Amino acid sequence: MKKALFQMHLAVVLWGFTGVLGKEITLGAPMQVWYRMLLTALFMAAFVQFRKEWVPIPKKDKWRLAYIGCLMALHWVAFFGAIKLANVSIALVCMSTAGIFTSLFDPFVNDTKHNVPELLIGLLGIVGVYLIYQFQQMYALGVLSGLTAAILAAWFTVLNKKITSKYPSRTLVFYEMGTGWILLNILIPIYILYSHEPVQLLPQNWDWLWLIILSLCCTVWAQYLALNALKHISSFTSSLSVNLEPVYGILLAFAIYHEYEMLHKWFYLGMALILFSVVLQMLRVLRPDKKPTSYIKEKAGID
């Protein structure tokens, strides 16, 4: 039990460290995601081959995975873009609203009715984002980019629900990383053509090390740790641990970059409202009649 709990928290810390690495890498957001998806797909392919987890996937599901992979690529570009446009703390706080948007989108996919308490909880989180946006105007574009990343993450999380139970998660991640990478090969030339500044295409200095850590440790290894821990700990413990990701990430950013010196007091009020809404939503999900474990499995494959 202690080992499993340690594994889950280590996975969450690794996910939280993603933002710090995103700031350290000198590449722009699109190229950063291009390398991350390529390396993750290669590492995952090697892992799946070693574990003999290749399984046949019907054409219909392959198209669904391709769509999800494209959403993931755009999500990561928006997330790392938020870090470049603002900072790690703001990007992570905005990303913490993804769970709220997931509860809003889920009824559209699963043909159920919206829950009024969930809508109110979501409104609380949106108020938190508004406070950050309103009183941190110099980071307005970063907030909008982070919010876009959260919306995209929520949408592909909902879509992932219907497919994660059918196939090994590592196989799914390989297909999603691969198709996302293909999309970026189409979009990046357009981005380069219309960019007002020169686009850095090759990693420099320490970038290769950070990219490998980002792909191998913060994606492949973190997923392995989380899925292994799920076998031994309760859904409540796993859900609570995952919701600590933005907290860990922000603490890392405060410790490394002293970002607390650049943030307005209204940021902390907005962050408190967002985290409070996340906790409220988590408590609703963890009612006895709910099964939140699938969300953790999806989380293990996307961060």
ChimeraX commands (.cxc) that place a marker at each C-alpha (Angstrom):
marker #1 position 0.00,0.00,0.00 radius 0.5
marker #1 position 2.77,2.47,0.94 radius 0.5
marker #1 position 4.69,1.60,-2.22 radius 0.5
marker #1 position 1.59,2.13,-4.38 radius 0.5
marker #1 position 0.88,5.48,-2.72 radius 0.5
marker #1 position 4.48,6.55,-3.31 radius 0.5
marker #1 position 4.22,5.49,-6.96 radius 0.5
marker #1 position 1.01,7.49,-7.47 radius 0.5
marker #1 position 2.43,10.64,-5.89 radius 0.5
marker #1 position 5.66,10.26,-7.86 radius 0.5
marker #1 position 3.60,10.04,-11.06 radius 0.5
marker #1 position 1.69,13.19,-10.08 radius 0.5
marker #1 position 4.94,15.05,-9.30 radius 0.5
marker #1 position 6.27,14.02,-12.72 radius 0.5
marker #1 position 3.11,15.35,-14.38 radius 0.5
marker #1 position 3.48,18.56,-12.38 radius 0.5
marker #1 position 7.12,18.84,-13.51 radius 0.5
marker #1 position 5.90,19.00,-17.13 radius 0.5
marker #1 position 5.30,22.73,-16.81 radius 0.5
marker #1 position 8.81,23.41,-15.50 radius 0.5
marker #1 position 10.36,21.48,-18.39 radius 0.5
marker #1 position 8.14,23.35,-20.83 radius 0.5
marker #1 position 9.60,26.62,-19.58 radius 0.5
marker #1 position 13.19,25.33,-19.69 radius 0.5
marker #1 position 13.03,24.10,-23.30 radius 0.5
marker #1 position 13.98,26.92,-25.65 radius 0.5
marker #1 position 11.85,25.66,-28.55 radius 0.5
marker #1 position 8.52,27.33,-29.27 radius 0.5
marker #1 position 5.36,25.48,-28.25 radius 0.5
marker #1 position 4.60,23.82,-31.65 radius 0.5
marker #1 position 8.13,22.44,-32.10 radius 0.5
marker #1 position 8.31,21.42,-28.45 radius 0.5
marker #1 position 5.15,19.34,-28.88 radius 0.5
marker #1 position 6.43,17.96,-32.21 radius 0.5
marker #1 position 9.51,16.52,-30.49 radius 0.5
marker #1 position 7.58,15.37,-27.42 radius 0.5
marker #1 position 5.00,13.43,-29.45 radius 0.5
marker #1 position 7.67,11.89,-31.68 radius 0.5
marker #1 position 9.86,10.75,-28.78 radius 0.5
marker #1 position 6.89,9.53,-26.73 radius 0.5
marker #1 position 5.57,7.51,-29.69 radius 0.5
marker #1 position 9.01,5.92,-30.19 radius 0.5
marker #1 position 9.48,5.12,-26.50 radius 0.5
marker #1 position 5.94,3.76,-26.25 radius 0.5
marker #1 position 6.37,1.62,-29.38 radius 0.5
marker #1 position 9.53,0.08,-27.90 radius 0.5
marker #1 position 7.75,-0.57,-24.60 radius 0.5
marker #1 position 4.70,-2.12,-26.28 radius 0.5
marker #1 position 6.93,-4.29,-28.46 radius 0.5
marker #1 position 8.88,-5.47,-25.42 radius 0.5
marker #1 position 5.66,-6.28,-23.51 radius 0.5
marker #1 position 4.02,-7.84,-26.60 radius 0.5
marker #1 position 0.94,-5.64,-26.17 radius 0.5
marker #1 position 0.19,-5.01,-29.83 radius 0.5
marker #1 position -3.47,-5.73,-30.52 radius 0.5
marker #1 position -5.55,-5.34,-33.69 radius 0.5
marker #1 position -7.69,-2.19,-33.66 radius 0.5
marker #1 position -10.72,-1.84,-35.97 radius 0.5
marker #1 position -10.65,0.93,-38.55 radius 0.5
marker #1 position -13.47,2.83,-36.83 radius 0.5
marker #1 position -11.55,2.97,-33.54 radius 0.5
marker #1 position -8.36,3.95,-35.37 radius 0.5
marker #1 position -10.14,7.01,-36.76 radius 0.5
marker #1 position -11.37,7.85,-33.26 radius 0.5
marker #1 position -7.82,7.52,-31.91 radius 0.5
marker #1 position -6.55,9.72,-34.74 radius 0.5
marker #1 position -9.08,12.41,-33.83 radius 0.5
marker #1 position -8.14,12.20,-30.15 radius 0.5
marker #1 position -4.44,12.34,-31.03 radius 0.5
marker #1 position -5.00,15.52,-33.03 radius 0.5
marker #1 position -6.85,17.06,-30.10 radius 0.5
marker #1 position -3.96,16.09,-27.82 radius 0.5
marker #1 position -1.47,17.80,-30.11 radius 0.5
marker #1 position -3.49,21.02,-30.12 radius 0.5
marker #1 position -3.97,20.74,-26.35 radius 0.5
marker #1 position -0.24,20.50,-25.70 radius 0.5
marker #1 position 0.53,23.38,-28.08 radius 0.5
marker #1 position -1.99,25.53,-26.18 radius 0.5
marker #1 position -0.63,24.40,-22.78 radius 0.5
marker #1 position 3.04,25.03,-23.57 radius 0.5
marker #1 position 1.98,28.21,-25.37 radius 0.5
marker #1 position 0.39,29.39,-22.11 radius 0.5
marker #1 position 3.70,28.81,-20.33 radius 0.5
marker #1 position 5.57,30.86,-22.94 radius 0.5
marker #1 position 2.95,33.64,-22.98 radius 0.5
marker #1 position 2.48,33.79,-19.19 radius 0.5
marker #1 position 4.20,31.44,-16.75 radius 0.5
marker #1 position 4.00,27.93,-15.32 radius 0.5
marker #1 position 1.67,28.84,-12.46 radius 0.5
marker #1 position -0.98,30.47,-14.63 radius 0.5
marker #1 position -0.84,27.65,-17.20 radius 0.5
marker #1 position -1.35,25.01,-14.49 radius 0.5
marker #1 position -4.14,26.90,-12.74 radius 0.5
marker #1 position -6.01,27.24,-16.04 radius 0.5
marker #1 position -5.43,23.55,-16.76 radius 0.5
marker #1 position -6.97,22.60,-13.43 radius 0.5
marker #1 position -10.35,23.64,-14.86 radius 0.5
marker #1 position -10.24,20.68,-17.28 radius 0.5
marker #1 position -12.17,18.48,-14.84 radius 0.5
marker #1 position -14.93,21.09,-14.67 radius 0.5
marker #1 position -15.22,21.25,-18.46 radius 0.5
marker #1 position -15.22,17.45,-18.58 radius 0.5
marker #1 position -18.35,17.35,-16.42 radius 0.5
marker #1 position -19.96,19.90,-18.75 radius 0.5
marker #1 position -19.07,18.05,-21.98 radius 0.5
marker #1 position -19.80,14.51,-20.80 radius 0.5
marker #1 position -23.63,14.71,-21.16 radius 0.5
marker #1 position -23.31,15.66,-24.84 radius 0.5
marker #1 position -21.32,12.50,-25.61 radius 0.5
marker #1 position -23.11,10.06,-23.29 radius 0.5
marker #1 position -26.61,11.46,-23.93 radius 0.5
marker #1 position -27.38,12.34,-20.30 radius 0.5
marker #1 position -28.78,15.46,-18.67 radius 0.5
marker #1 position -26.62,18.17,-17.21 radius 0.5
marker #1 position -26.46,18.23,-13.45 radius 0.5
marker #1 position -27.35,21.63,-11.93 radius 0.5
marker #1 position -24.85,21.34,-9.00 radius 0.5
marker #1 position -22.09,20.52,-11.49 radius 0.5
marker #1 position -22.99,23.58,-13.56 radius 0.5
marker #1 position -22.78,25.75,-10.44 radius 0.5
marker #1 position -19.42,24.22,-9.53 radius 0.5
marker #1 position -18.22,24.92,-13.06 radius 0.5
marker #1 position -19.38,28.53,-12.76 radius 0.5
marker #1 position -17.30,28.89,-9.59 radius 0.5
marker #1 position -14.21,27.75,-11.47 radius 0.5
marker #1 position -14.93,30.14,-14.35 radius 0.5
marker #1 position -15.19,33.03,-11.87 radius 0.5
marker #1 position -11.72,32.06,-10.62 radius 0.5
marker #1 position -10.32,32.16,-14.15 radius 0.5
marker #1 position -11.99,35.54,-14.74 radius 0.5
marker #1 position -10.31,37.01,-11.65 radius 0.5
marker #1 position -6.91,35.85,-12.88 radius 0.5
marker #1 position -7.62,37.18,-16.38 radius 0.5
marker #1 position -8.96,40.51,-15.14 radius 0.5
marker #1 position -6.19,41.34,-12.70 radius 0.5
marker #1 position -3.20,39.81,-14.53 radius 0.5
marker #1 position -3.70,41.66,-17.83 radius 0.5
marker #1 position -0.08,41.25,-18.85 radius 0.5
marker #1 position -0.74,37.49,-18.96 radius 0.5
marker #1 position -4.15,37.71,-20.70 radius 0.5
marker #1 position -3.05,35.76,-23.79 radius 0.5
marker #1 position -1.47,33.13,-21.56 radius 0.5
marker #1 position -4.73,32.72,-19.62 radius 0.5
marker #1 position -6.72,32.34,-22.85 radius 0.5
marker #1 position -4.21,29.80,-24.16 radius 0.5
marker #1 position -4.31,27.85,-20.88 radius 0.5
marker #1 position -8.10,27.87,-20.90 radius 0.5
marker #1 position -8.08,26.57,-24.49 radius 0.5
marker #1 position -5.75,23.77,-23.38 radius 0.5
marker #1 position -8.16,22.86,-20.57 radius 0.5
marker #1 position -11.17,22.78,-22.91 radius 0.5
marker #1 position -9.33,20.57,-25.41 radius 0.5
marker #1 position -8.16,18.26,-22.61 radius 0.5
marker #1 position -11.72,17.96,-21.32 radius 0.5
marker #1 position -13.07,17.13,-24.76 radius 0.5
marker #1 position -10.60,14.36,-25.58 radius 0.5
marker #1 position -10.92,12.96,-22.05 radius 0.5
marker #1 position -14.66,12.51,-22.64 radius 0.5
marker #1 position -14.00,10.89,-26.02 radius 0.5
marker #1 position -11.36,8.62,-24.47 radius 0.5
marker #1 position -13.86,7.15,-22.00 radius 0.5
marker #1 position -15.47,4.94,-24.62 radius 0.5
marker #1 position -12.22,3.46,-25.86 radius 0.5
marker #1 position -9.81,3.15,-22.90 radius 0.5
marker #1 position -11.40,-0.07,-21.65 radius 0.5
marker #1 position -11.09,-1.85,-25.01 radius 0.5
marker #1 position -7.33,-1.89,-25.55 radius 0.5
marker #1 position -4.04,-1.68,-23.58 radius 0.5
marker #1 position -3.46,1.94,-22.61 radius 0.5
marker #1 position 0.12,2.01,-23.92 radius 0.5
marker #1 position -1.07,0.90,-27.36 radius 0.5
marker #1 position -3.66,3.67,-27.36 radius 0.5
marker #1 position -1.08,6.27,-26.34 radius 0.5
marker #1 position 1.19,5.16,-29.20 radius 0.5
marker #1 position -1.54,5.64,-31.80 radius 0.5
marker #1 position -2.61,8.98,-30.31 radius 0.5
marker #1 position 0.96,10.31,-30.15 radius 0.5
marker #1 position 1.64,9.16,-33.71 radius 0.5
marker #1 position -1.44,10.77,-35.24 radius 0.5
marker #1 position -0.92,13.98,-33.27 radius 0.5
marker #1 position 2.64,14.12,-34.58 radius 0.5
marker #1 position 1.38,13.68,-38.16 radius 0.5
marker #1 position -1.03,16.60,-37.69 radius 0.5
marker #1 position 1.82,18.81,-36.48 radius 0.5
marker #1 position 3.80,17.93,-39.60 radius 0.5
marker #1 position 0.96,19.51,-41.57 radius 0.5
marker #1 position 0.42,22.55,-39.34 radius 0.5
marker #1 position 4.00,23.56,-38.49 radius 0.5
marker #1 position 4.99,24.55,-42.08 radius 0.5
marker #1 position 1.94,26.87,-42.11 radius 0.5
marker #1 position 2.99,28.23,-38.72 radius 0.5
marker #1 position 6.53,28.87,-40.01 radius 0.5
marker #1 position 5.20,30.56,-43.15 radius 0.5
marker #1 position 3.04,33.05,-41.27 radius 0.5
marker #1 position 5.18,33.54,-38.16 radius 0.5
marker #1 position 6.43,37.09,-37.65 radius 0.5
marker #1 position 9.61,35.81,-35.99 radius 0.5
marker #1 position 12.18,33.16,-36.97 radius 0.5
marker #1 position 11.10,29.70,-35.78 radius 0.5
marker #1 position 13.68,27.59,-33.97 radius 0.5
marker #1 position 13.50,24.08,-35.45 radius 0.5
marker #1 position 16.32,22.26,-33.66 radius 0.5
marker #1 position 16.84,21.77,-29.91 radius 0.5
marker #1 position 19.78,23.64,-28.39 radius 0.5
marker #1 position 22.13,22.99,-25.49 radius 0.5
marker #1 position 20.15,21.15,-22.78 radius 0.5
marker #1 position 16.93,20.90,-24.81 radius 0.5
marker #1 position 17.52,17.29,-25.85 radius 0.5
marker #1 position 17.89,16.20,-22.23 radius 0.5
marker #1 position 14.74,18.07,-21.18 radius 0.5
marker #1 position 12.78,16.62,-24.12 radius 0.5
marker #1 position 13.86,13.07,-23.27 radius 0.5
marker #1 position 12.93,13.57,-19.61 radius 0.5
marker #1 position 9.60,15.10,-20.69 radius 0.5
marker #1 position 8.80,12.15,-22.96 radius 0.5
marker #1 position 10.34,9.22,-21.10 radius 0.5
marker #1 position 9.84,10.23,-17.46 radius 0.5
marker #1 position 6.88,12.63,-17.45 radius 0.5
marker #1 position 4.82,10.64,-19.97 radius 0.5
marker #1 position 5.86,6.99,-20.35 radius 0.5
marker #1 position 7.20,6.31,-16.84 radius 0.5
marker #1 position 4.53,8.43,-15.11 radius 0.5
marker #1 position 1.83,6.46,-16.89 radius 0.5
marker #1 position 3.40,3.16,-15.85 radius 0.5
marker #1 position 3.62,4.28,-12.19 radius 0.5
marker #1 position 0.03,5.53,-12.10 radius 0.5
marker #1 position -1.48,2.43,-13.69 radius 0.5
marker #1 position 0.55,0.14,-11.42 radius 0.5
marker #1 position -0.50,2.10,-8.32 radius 0.5
marker #1 position -4.18,1.83,-9.31 radius 0.5
marker #1 position -4.00,-1.90,-8.67 radius 0.5
marker #1 position -3.37,-1.35,-4.95 radius 0.5
marker #1 position -5.00,1.92,-3.83 radius 0.5
marker #1 position -8.59,3.12,-3.66 radius 0.5
marker #1 position -10.26,5.32,-6.25 radius 0.5
marker #1 position -10.59,8.10,-3.67 radius 0.5
marker #1 position -6.85,8.10,-2.96 radius 0.5
marker #1 position -5.94,8.06,-6.64 radius 0.5
marker #1 position -8.38,10.85,-7.54 radius 0.5
marker #1 position -7.19,13.00,-4.63 radius 0.5
marker #1 position -3.57,12.45,-5.68 radius 0.5
marker #1 position -4.21,13.41,-9.31 radius 0.5
marker #1 position -5.94,16.63,-8.28 radius 0.5
marker #1 position -2.74,17.64,-6.47 radius 0.5
marker #1 position -0.91,17.92,-9.82 radius 0.5
marker #1 position -1.41,21.69,-10.28 radius 0.5
marker #1 position -0.44,22.23,-6.63 radius 0.5
marker #1 position 2.83,20.33,-7.07 radius 0.5
marker #1 position 3.51,22.10,-10.36 radius 0.5
marker #1 position 2.88,25.56,-8.92 radius 0.5
marker #1 position 5.06,24.84,-5.86 radius 0.5
marker #1 position 7.87,23.73,-8.20 radius 0.5
marker #1 position 7.48,26.92,-10.23 radius 0.5
marker #1 position 7.52,29.02,-7.06 radius 0.5
marker #1 position 10.66,27.26,-5.82 radius 0.5
marker #1 position 12.58,27.34,-9.12 radius 0.5
marker #1 position 11.42,30.57,-10.77 radius 0.5
marker #1 position 10.10,32.56,-7.78 radius 0.5
marker #1 position 6.89,33.17,-9.71 radius 0.5
marker #1 position 5.11,34.23,-6.53 radius 0.5
marker #1 position 6.92,37.57,-6.90 radius 0.5
marker #1 position 5.22,38.20,-10.27 radius 0.5
marker #1 position 1.63,37.36,-9.33 radius 0.5
marker #1 position -1.13,39.66,-8.08 radius 0.5
marker #1 position -3.10,38.87,-4.92 radius 0.5
marker #1 position -6.16,38.31,-7.11 radius 0.5
marker #1 position -4.33,35.40,-8.73 radius 0.5
marker #1 position -4.36,33.57,-5.41 radius 0.5
marker #1 position -8.06,34.25,-4.88 radius 0.5
marker #1 position -8.81,33.01,-8.40 radius 0.5
marker #1 position -6.62,29.95,-7.85 radius 0.5
marker #1 position -8.39,29.23,-4.55 radius 0.5
marker #1 position -11.81,29.36,-6.25 radius 0.5
marker #1 position -10.65,27.05,-9.05 radius 0.5
marker #1 position -9.08,24.51,-6.69 radius 0.5
marker #1 position -12.15,24.66,-4.44 radius 0.5
marker #1 position -14.37,23.90,-7.43 radius 0.5
marker #1 position -12.09,21.00,-8.39 radius 0.5
marker #1 position -12.33,19.55,-4.86 radius 0.5
marker #1 position -16.13,19.91,-4.87 radius 0.5
marker #1 position -16.36,18.15,-8.22 radius 0.5
marker #1 position -14.01,15.40,-7.03 radius 0.5
marker #1 position -16.15,14.78,-3.95 radius 0.5
marker #1 position -19.22,14.47,-6.17 radius 0.5
marker #1 position -17.44,12.01,-8.47 radius 0.5
marker #1 position -16.31,9.92,-5.51 radius 0.5
marker #1 position -19.80,9.20,-4.25 radius 0.5
marker #1 position -20.45,5.46,-3.73 radius 0.5
marker #1 position -22.46,5.19,-6.96 radius 0.5
marker #1 position -19.64,6.64,-9.07 radius 0.5
marker #1 position -16.59,4.96,-10.61 radius 0.5
marker #1 position -13.80,7.48,-11.07 radius 0.5
marker #1 position -10.99,5.07,-11.77 radius 0.5
marker #1 position -11.40,5.38,-15.54 radius 0.5
marker #1 position -10.60,9.09,-15.28 radius 0.5
marker #1 position -7.27,8.28,-13.68 radius 0.5
marker #1 position -6.47,5.84,-16.47 radius 0.5
marker #1 position -7.19,8.54,-19.03 radius 0.5
marker #1 position -5.10,11.00,-17.05 radius 0.5
marker #1 position -2.19,8.55,-17.01 radius 0.5
marker #1 position -2.16,8.50,-20.75 radius 0.5
marker #1 position -2.44,12.17,-21.63 radius 0.5
marker #1 position -0.25,14.35,-19.38 radius 0.5
marker link #1:1,2 radius 0.2
marker link #1:2,3 radius 0.2
marker link #1:3,4 radius 0.2
marker link #1:4,5 radius 0.2
marker link #1:5,6 radius 0.2
marker link #1:6,7 radius 0.2
marker link #1:7,8 radius 0.2
marker link #1:8,9 radius 0.2
marker link #1:9,10 radius 0.2
marker link #1:10,11 radius 0.2
marker link #1:11,12 radius 0.2
marker link #1:12,13 radius 0.2
marker link #1:13,14 radius 0.2
marker link #1:14,15 radius 0.2
marker link #1:15,16 radius 0.2
marker link #1:16,17 radius 0.2
marker link #1:17,18 radius 0.2
marker link #1:18,19 radius 0.2
marker link #1:19,20 radius 0.2
marker link #1:20,21 radius 0.2
marker link #1:21,22 radius 0.2
marker link #1:22,23 radius 0.2
marker link #1:23,24 radius 0.2
marker link #1:24,25 radius 0.2
marker link #1:25,26 radius 0.2
marker link #1:26,27 radius 0.2
marker link #1:27,28 radius 0.2
marker link #1:28,29 radius 0.2
marker link #1:29,30 radius 0.2
marker link #1:30,31 radius 0.2
marker link #1:31,32 radius 0.2
marker link #1:32,33 radius 0.2
marker link #1:33,34 radius 0.2
marker link #1:34,35 radius 0.2
marker link #1:35,36 radius 0.2
marker link #1:36,37 radius 0.2
marker link #1:37,38 radius 0.2
marker link #1:38,39 radius 0.2
marker link #1:39,40 radius 0.2
marker link #1:40,41 radius 0.2
marker link #1:41,42 radius 0.2
marker link #1:42,43 radius 0.2
marker link #1:43,44 radius 0.2
marker link #1:44,45 radius 0.2
marker link #1:45,46 radius 0.2
marker link #1:46,47 radius 0.2
marker link #1:47,48 radius 0.2
marker link #1:48,49 radius 0.2
marker link #1:49,50 radius 0.2
marker link #1:50,51 radius 0.2
marker link #1:51,52 radius 0.2
marker link #1:52,53 radius 0.2
marker link #1:53,54 radius 0.2
marker link #1:54,55 radius 0.2
marker link #1:55,56 radius 0.2
marker link #1:56,57 radius 0.2
marker link #1:57,58 radius 0.2
marker link #1:58,59 radius 0.2
marker link #1:59,60 radius 0.2
marker link #1:60,61 radius 0.2
marker link #1:61,62 radius 0.2
marker link #1:62,63 radius 0.2
marker link #1:63,64 radius 0.2
marker link #1:64,65 radius 0.2
marker link #1:65,66 radius 0.2
marker link #1:66,67 radius 0.2
marker link #1:67,68 radius 0.2
marker link #1:68,69 radius 0.2
marker link #1:69,70 radius 0.2
marker link #1:70,71 radius 0.2
marker link #1:71,72 radius 0.2
marker link #1:72,73 radius 0.2
marker link #1:73,74 radius 0.2
marker link #1:74,75 radius 0.2
marker link #1:75,76 radius 0.2
marker link #1:76,77 radius 0.2
marker link #1:77,78 radius 0.2
marker link #1:78,79 radius 0.2
marker link #1:79,80 radius 0.2
marker link #1:80,81 radius 0.2
marker link #1:81,82 radius 0.2
marker link #1:82,83 radius 0.2
marker link #1:83,84 radius 0.2
marker link #1:84,85 radius 0.2
marker link #1:85,86 radius 0.2
marker link #1:86,87 radius 0.2
marker link #1:87,88 radius 0.2
marker link #1:88,89 radius 0.2
marker link #1:89,90 radius 0.2
marker link #1:90,91 radius 0.2
marker link #1:91,92 radius 0.2
marker link #1:92,93 radius 0.2
marker link #1:93,94 radius 0.2
marker link #1:94,95 radius 0.2
marker link #1:95,96 radius 0.2
marker link #1:96,97 radius 0.2
marker link #1:97,98 radius 0.2
marker link #1:98,99 radius 0.2
marker link #1:99,100 radius 0.2
marker link #1:100,101 radius 0.2
marker link #1:101,102 radius 0.2
marker link #1:102,103 radius 0.2
marker link #1:103,104 radius 0.2
marker link #1:104,105 radius 0.2
marker link #1:105,106 radius 0.2
marker link #1:106,107 radius 0.2
marker link #1:107,108 radius 0.2
marker link #1:108,109 radius 0.2
marker link #1:109,110 radius 0.2
marker link #1:110,111 radius 0.2
marker link #1:111,112 radius 0.2
marker link #1:112,113 radius 0.2
marker link #1:113,114 radius 0.2
marker link #1:114,115 radius 0.2
marker link #1:115,116 radius 0.2
marker link #1:116,117 radius 0.2
marker link #1:117,118 radius 0.2
marker link #1:118,119 radius 0.2
marker link #1:119,120 radius 0.2
marker link #1:120,121 radius 0.2
marker link #1:121,122 radius 0.2
marker link #1:122,123 radius 0.2
marker link #1:123,124 radius 0.2
marker link #1:124,125 radius 0.2
marker link #1:125,126 radius 0.2
marker link #1:126,127 radius 0.2
marker link #1:127,128 radius 0.2
marker link #1:128,129 radius 0.2
marker link #1:129,130 radius 0.2
marker link #1:130,131 radius 0.2
marker link #1:131,132 radius 0.2
marker link #1:132,133 radius 0.2
marker link #1:133,134 radius 0.2
marker link #1:134,135 radius 0.2
marker link #1:135,136 radius 0.2
marker link #1:136,137 radius 0.2
marker link #1:137,138 radius 0.2
marker link #1:138,139 radius 0.2
marker link #1:139,140 radius 0.2
marker link #1:140,141 radius 0.2
marker link #1:141,142 radius 0.2
marker link #1:142,143 radius 0.2
marker link #1:143,144 radius 0.2
marker link #1:144,145 radius 0.2
marker link #1:145,146 radius 0.2
marker link #1:146,147 radius 0.2
marker link #1:147,148 radius 0.2
marker link #1:148,149 radius 0.2
marker link #1:149,150 radius 0.2
marker link #1:150,151 radius 0.2
marker link #1:151,152 radius 0.2
marker link #1:152,153 radius 0.2
marker link #1:153,154 radius 0.2
marker link #1:154,155 radius 0.2
marker link #1:155,156 radius 0.2
marker link #1:156,157 radius 0.2
marker link #1:157,158 radius 0.2
marker link #1:158,159 radius 0.2
marker link #1:159,160 radius 0.2
marker link #1:160,161 radius 0.2
marker link #1:161,162 radius 0.2
marker link #1:162,163 radius 0.2
marker link #1:163,164 radius 0.2
marker link #1:164,165 radius 0.2
marker link #1:165,166 radius 0.2
marker link #1:166,167 radius 0.2
marker link #1:167,168 radius 0.2
marker link #1:168,169 radius 0.2
marker link #1:169,170 radius 0.2
marker link #1:170,171 radius 0.2
marker link #1:171,172 radius 0.2
marker link #1:172,173 radius 0.2
marker link #1:173,174 radius 0.2
marker link #1:174,175 radius 0.2
marker link #1:175,176 radius 0.2
marker link #1:176,177 radius 0.2
marker link #1:177,178 radius 0.2
marker link #1:178,179 radius 0.2
marker link #1:179,180 radius 0.2
marker link #1:180,181 radius 0.2
marker link #1:181,182 radius 0.2
marker link #1:182,183 radius 0.2
marker link #1:183,184 radius 0.2
marker link #1:184,185 radius 0.2
marker link #1:185,186 radius 0.2
marker link #1:186,187 radius 0.2
marker link #1:187,188 radius 0.2
marker link #1:188,189 radius 0.2
marker link #1:189,190 radius 0.2
marker link #1:190,191 radius 0.2
marker link #1:191,192 radius 0.2
marker link #1:192,193 radius 0.2
marker link #1:193,194 radius 0.2
marker link #1:194,195 radius 0.2
marker link #1:195,196 radius 0.2
marker link #1:196,197 radius 0.2
marker link #1:197,198 radius 0.2
marker link #1:198,199 radius 0.2
marker link #1:199,200 radius 0.2
marker link #1:200,201 radius 0.2
marker link #1:201,202 radius 0.2
marker link #1:202,203 radius 0.2
marker link #1:203,204 radius 0.2
marker link #1:204,205 radius 0.2
marker link #1:205,206 radius 0.2
marker link #1:206,207 radius 0.2
marker link #1:207,208 radius 0.2
marker link #1:208,209 radius 0.2
marker link #1:209,210 radius 0.2
marker link #1:210,211 radius 0.2
marker link #1:211,212 radius 0.2
marker link #1:212,213 radius 0.2
marker link #1:213,214 radius 0.2
marker link #1:214,215 radius 0.2
marker link #1:215,216 radius 0.2
marker link #1:216,217 radius 0.2
marker link #1:217,218 radius 0.2
marker link #1:218,219 radius 0.2
marker link #1:219,220 radius 0.2
marker link #1:220,221 radius 0.2
marker link #1:221,222 radius 0.2
marker link #1:222,223 radius 0.2
marker link #1:223,224 radius 0.2
marker link #1:224,225 radius 0.2
marker link #1:225,226 radius 0.2
marker link #1:226,227 radius 0.2
marker link #1:227,228 radius 0.2
marker link #1:228,229 radius 0.2
marker link #1:229,230 radius 0.2
marker link #1:230,231 radius 0.2
marker link #1:231,232 radius 0.2
marker link #1:232,233 radius 0.2
marker link #1:233,234 radius 0.2
marker link #1:234,235 radius 0.2
marker link #1:235,236 radius 0.2
marker link #1:236,237 radius 0.2
marker link #1:237,238 radius 0.2
marker link #1:238,239 radius 0.2
marker link #1:239,240 radius 0.2
marker link #1:240,241 radius 0.2
marker link #1:241,242 radius 0.2
marker link #1:242,243 radius 0.2
marker link #1:243,244 radius 0.2
marker link #1:244,245 radius 0.2
marker link #1:245,246 radius 0.2
marker link #1:246,247 radius 0.2
marker link #1:247,248 radius 0.2
marker link #1:248,249 radius 0.2
marker link #1:249,250 radius 0.2
marker link #1:250,251 radius 0.2
marker link #1:251,252 radius 0.2
marker link #1:252,253 radius 0.2
marker link #1:253,254 radius 0.2
marker link #1:254,255 radius 0.2
marker link #1:255,256 radius 0.2
marker link #1:256,257 radius 0.2
marker link #1:257,258 radius 0.2
marker link #1:258,259 radius 0.2
marker link #1:259,260 radius 0.2
marker link #1:260,261 radius 0.2
marker link #1:261,262 radius 0.2
marker link #1:262,263 radius 0.2
marker link #1:263,264 radius 0.2
marker link #1:264,265 radius 0.2
marker link #1:265,266 radius 0.2
marker link #1:266,267 radius 0.2
marker link #1:267,268 radius 0.2
marker link #1:268,269 radius 0.2
marker link #1:269,270 radius 0.2
marker link #1:270,271 radius 0.2
marker link #1:271,272 radius 0.2
marker link #1:272,273 radius 0.2
marker link #1:273,274 radius 0.2
marker link #1:274,275 radius 0.2
marker link #1:275,276 radius 0.2
marker link #1:276,277 radius 0.2
marker link #1:277,278 radius 0.2
marker link #1:278,279 radius 0.2
marker link #1:279,280 radius 0.2
marker link #1:280,281 radius 0.2
marker link #1:281,282 radius 0.2
marker link #1:282,283 radius 0.2
marker link #1:283,284 radius 0.2
marker link #1:284,285 radius 0.2
marker link #1:285,286 radius 0.2
marker link #1:286,287 radius 0.2
marker link #1:287,288 radius 0.2
marker link #1:288,289 radius 0.2
marker link #1:289,290 radius 0.2
marker link #1:290,291 radius 0.2
marker link #1:291,292 radius 0.2
marker link #1:292,293 radius 0.2
marker link #1:293,294 radius 0.2
marker link #1:294,295 radius 0.2
marker link #1:295,296 radius 0.2
marker link #1:296,297 radius 0.2
marker link #1:297,298 radius 0.2
marker link #1:298,299 radius 0.2
marker link #1:299,300 radius 0.2
marker link #1:300,301 radius 0.2
marker link #1:301,302 radius 0.2
marker link #1:302,303 radius 0.2
view
